[in-house]
């Protein structure tokens, strides 16, 4: 976690739920770093209140479409 705190220093992370059904939730996430930004789609499988699987895919090299 220490590495993560250093990596995101000065960054803003924005997100919105794209869809959620049958225990799977897809989220669009903008990682807005001081020098660049990145738009991703993150998908989570849930069982109750626990994440049982996750994946992340790059959508764009900027958050312009966010």
C-alpha positions as CSV (number, residue, x, y, z in Angstrom):
1,X,0.0,0.0,0.0
2,X,2.9,2.4,0.5
3,X,3.8,2.1,-3.1
4,X,0.2,2.9,-4.1
5,X,0.1,6.0,-1.9
6,X,3.3,7.3,-3.6
7,X,2.0,6.4,-7.1
8,X,-1.3,8.3,-6.7
9,X,0.1,11.4,-4.9
10,X,-1.5,14.5,-6.4
11,X,-3.9,12.4,-8.5
12,X,-7.7,12.4,-8.7
13,X,-9.6,9.2,-9.2
14,X,-13.2,9.7,-10.6
15,X,-15.5,6.8,-11.3
16,X,-19.1,6.0,-12.3
17,X,-20.9,2.7,-12.4
18,X,-21.6,1.6,-15.9
19,X,-23.8,-1.4,-15.2
20,X,-24.5,-3.8,-12.4
21,X,-26.4,-7.1,-12.8
22,X,-26.2,-10.7,-11.7
23,X,-23.4,-10.0,-9.2
24,X,-21.1,-8.3,-11.7
25,X,-20.5,-4.6,-11.7
26,X,-18.6,-2.6,-14.4
27,X,-17.1,0.8,-13.5
28,X,-15.6,3.4,-15.7
29,X,-12.6,5.0,-13.9
30,X,-10.6,8.1,-14.7
31,X,-7.1,8.1,-13.1
32,X,-6.2,11.8,-13.4
33,X,-2.5,12.1,-12.5
34,X,-0.6,15.4,-12.5
35,X,1.3,14.5,-15.8
36,X,-1.3,12.4,-17.6
37,X,-4.6,10.6,-17.3
38,X,-6.0,7.2,-18.1
39,X,-9.5,5.9,-18.6
40,X,-10.2,2.3,-17.6
41,X,-13.1,-0.2,-17.3
42,X,-12.9,-2.2,-14.1
43,X,-15.2,-5.2,-13.6
44,X,-15.9,-6.8,-10.2
45,X,-17.7,-10.1,-9.4
46,X,-19.4,-9.9,-6.0
47,X,-20.7,-12.5,-3.6
48,X,-22.5,-10.8,-0.9
49,X,-20.3,-7.9,0.2
50,X,-17.1,-9.5,-1.0
51,X,-15.2,-9.0,-4.3
52,X,-14.5,-12.5,-5.6
53,X,-12.8,-11.5,-8.9
54,X,-11.8,-8.3,-10.7
55,X,-10.3,-7.2,-14.0
56,X,-9.2,-4.0,-15.5
57,X,-8.9,-2.9,-19.2
58,X,-7.6,0.3,-20.6
59,X,-10.3,2.3,-22.5
60,X,-8.3,5.4,-23.6
61,X,-5.0,7.2,-22.9
62,X,-6.9,10.2,-21.6
63,X,-10.1,11.0,-19.7
64,X,-11.5,13.3,-22.5
65,X,-14.5,11.0,-22.9
66,X,-15.3,10.8,-19.2
